[in-house]
Amino acid sequence: MGNPVVHFEIGCRDRAKSSEYFSKLFDWKMTDAGPSTTINPGSGIDGHMTALGHEPFNYVTIYVEVDDVKAYLAKAVALGGKQLVPPITIPTGTFAWFADPDGNTIALWKPKA
């Protein structure tokens, strides 16, 4: 069985402006969640929007669920990718970011057990 895409993230400069834009465009439900805005499209996978305050300002990242973030990050690097963000644990799980050989940012995600 493969590893599913379980989440997405949209980077922006102005969360309020971007939230309003996507809400009006796609009828997505946007909920302020501290430093980010959660996105509930009504079906499909949920996501969130973040304004980092520094580069990169505009990006879209998919999150792929894995059973071992550190091991998959090492595998991604061994296959020619580049680590961008090491494993970080947050209250809901652990994530890491890597760039594939073409420079696309992909996130790894393991939910908290």
C-alpha positions as a Markdown table, in Angstrom:
| # | Residue | x | y | z |
|---|---|---|---|---|
| 1 | Met | 0.0 | 0.0 | 0.0 |
| 2 | Gly | 1.3 | 3.4 | -0.9 |
| 3 | Asn | 1.6 | 6.5 | 1.3 |
| 4 | Pro | -1.4 | 8.8 | 0.8 |
| 5 | Val | -1.4 | 12.6 | 0.5 |
| 6 | Val | -3.2 | 13.7 | 3.6 |
| 7 | His | -2.8 | 17.5 | 3.8 |
| 8 | Phe | -1.8 | 20.5 | 1.9 |
| 9 | Glu | -0.3 | 23.9 | 2.8 |
| 10 | Ile | -0.5 | 27.2 | 1.0 |
| 11 | Gly | 2.1 | 29.9 | 1.7 |
| 12 | Cys | 1.1 | 33.6 | 1.3 |
| 13 | Arg | 2.1 | 37.1 | 2.3 |
| 14 | Asp | -1.3 | 38.1 | 3.8 |
| 15 | Arg | -3.4 | 35.3 | 5.3 |
| 16 | Ala | -6.5 | 37.4 | 5.7 |
| 17 | Lys | -6.5 | 38.5 | 2.0 |
| 18 | Ser | -5.6 | 35.0 | 0.7 |
| 19 | Ser | -8.2 | 33.4 | 3.0 |
| 20 | Glu | -10.9 | 35.7 | 1.6 |
| 21 | Tyr | -9.7 | 35.0 | -2.0 |
| 22 | Phe | -9.8 | 31.2 | -1.7 |
| 23 | Ser | -13.0 | 31.2 | 0.3 |
| 24 | Lys | -14.8 | 33.2 | -2.4 |
| 25 | Leu | -13.2 | 31.3 | -5.2 |
| 26 | Phe | -13.8 | 27.8 | -4.1 |
| 27 | Asp | -16.3 | 28.2 | -1.2 |
| 28 | Trp | -13.7 | 26.8 | 1.2 |
| 29 | Lys | -14.4 | 27.2 | 4.9 |
| 30 | Met | -11.5 | 29.1 | 6.5 |
| 31 | Thr | -10.9 | 29.1 | 10.2 |
| 32 | Asp | -8.3 | 31.2 | 12.0 |
| 33 | Ala | -6.0 | 28.9 | 14.0 |
| 34 | Gly | -3.4 | 31.1 | 15.6 |
| 35 | Pro | -0.4 | 31.5 | 13.3 |
| 36 | Ser | -2.2 | 29.7 | 10.4 |
| 37 | Thr | -5.7 | 29.4 | 8.8 |
| 38 | Thr | -7.2 | 25.9 | 8.5 |
| 39 | Ile | -8.8 | 25.1 | 5.2 |
| 40 | Asn | -11.8 | 22.8 | 5.0 |
| 41 | Pro | -12.8 | 22.4 | 1.3 |
| 42 | Gly | -15.9 | 20.3 | 2.2 |
| 43 | Ser | -14.5 | 17.2 | 0.6 |
| 44 | Gly | -11.1 | 15.8 | -0.3 |
| 45 | Ile | -8.2 | 16.6 | 2.1 |
| 46 | Asp | -8.0 | 19.5 | 4.5 |
| 47 | Gly | -5.2 | 22.0 | 4.5 |
| 48 | His | -3.9 | 25.2 | 6.0 |
| 49 | Met | -2.5 | 28.5 | 5.0 |
| 50 | Thr | 0.5 | 30.3 | 6.5 |
| 51 | Ala | 2.3 | 33.6 | 6.2 |
| 52 | Leu | 5.8 | 32.8 | 7.3 |
| 53 | Gly | 7.0 | 36.5 | 7.2 |
| 54 | His | 10.0 | 35.5 | 5.1 |
| 55 | Glu | 10.9 | 33.7 | 1.9 |
| 56 | Pro | 9.3 | 31.6 | 0.6 |
| 57 | Phe | 6.2 | 33.7 | 0.4 |
| 58 | Asn | 4.3 | 31.7 | -2.2 |
| 59 | Tyr | 4.4 | 28.0 | -2.2 |
| 60 | Val | 2.1 | 25.0 | -2.2 |
| 61 | Thr | 3.2 | 21.9 | -0.3 |
| 62 | Ile | 1.6 | 18.4 | -0.1 |
| 63 | Tyr | 2.0 | 16.3 | 3.0 |
| 64 | Val | 2.5 | 12.6 | 2.5 |
| 65 | Glu | 1.8 | 10.3 | 5.5 |
| 66 | Val | 4.6 | 7.9 | 6.4 |
| 67 | Asp | 5.3 | 5.6 | 9.4 |
| 68 | Asp | 8.8 | 7.0 | 10.1 |
| 69 | Val | 9.6 | 10.6 | 9.1 |
| 70 | Lys | 13.3 | 10.4 | 9.8 |
| 71 | Ala | 13.7 | 7.2 | 7.7 |
| 72 | Tyr | 11.7 | 8.6 | 4.8 |
| 73 | Leu | 13.7 | 11.8 | 4.9 |
| 74 | Ala | 16.9 | 9.9 | 4.8 |
| 75 | Lys | 15.6 | 7.8 | 1.8 |
| 76 | Ala | 14.5 | 11.0 | 0.0 |
| 77 | Val | 18.0 | 12.4 | 0.4 |
| 78 | Ala | 19.7 | 9.1 | -0.6 |
| 79 | Leu | 17.6 | 9.2 | -3.8 |
| 80 | Gly | 18.8 | 12.6 | -4.8 |
| 81 | Gly | 16.6 | 14.9 | -2.8 |
| 82 | Lys | 17.7 | 17.6 | -0.3 |
| 83 | Gln | 16.6 | 18.1 | 3.3 |
| 84 | Leu | 14.9 | 21.4 | 3.8 |
| 85 | Val | 13.4 | 21.1 | 7.3 |
| 86 | Pro | 14.5 | 18.3 | 9.7 |
| 87 | Pro | 11.9 | 16.3 | 11.6 |
| 88 | Ile | 9.9 | 18.6 | 13.9 |
| 89 | Thr | 7.4 | 17.4 | 16.4 |
| 90 | Ile | 4.3 | 19.5 | 17.0 |
| 91 | Pro | 1.3 | 18.6 | 19.2 |
| 92 | Thr | -0.5 | 16.6 | 16.4 |
| 93 | Gly | 2.5 | 14.7 | 15.0 |
| 94 | Thr | 5.9 | 15.0 | 13.3 |
| 95 | Phe | 6.7 | 16.6 | 9.9 |
| 96 | Ala | 9.8 | 17.3 | 7.8 |
| 97 | Trp | 10.3 | 19.0 | 4.4 |
| 98 | Phe | 12.5 | 17.9 | 1.5 |
| 99 | Ala | 13.1 | 19.1 | -2.0 |
| 100 | Asp | 12.9 | 16.5 | -4.8 |
| 101 | Pro | 15.6 | 16.4 | -7.5 |
| 102 | Asp | 13.6 | 19.1 | -9.5 |
| 103 | Gly | 13.3 | 21.4 | -6.4 |
| 104 | Asn | 9.6 | 20.7 | -5.5 |
| 105 | Thr | 9.0 | 20.9 | -1.8 |
| 106 | Ile | 7.3 | 17.8 | -0.3 |
| 107 | Ala | 6.4 | 17.3 | 3.3 |
| 108 | Leu | 6.5 | 14.1 | 5.2 |
| 109 | Trp | 3.9 | 13.6 | 8.0 |
| 110 | Lys | 3.3 | 11.2 | 10.8 |
| 111 | Pro | 0.3 | 11.8 | 13.0 |
| 112 | Lys | 0.7 | 11.5 | 16.8 |
| 113 | Ala | -0.2 | 8.0 | 17.9 |
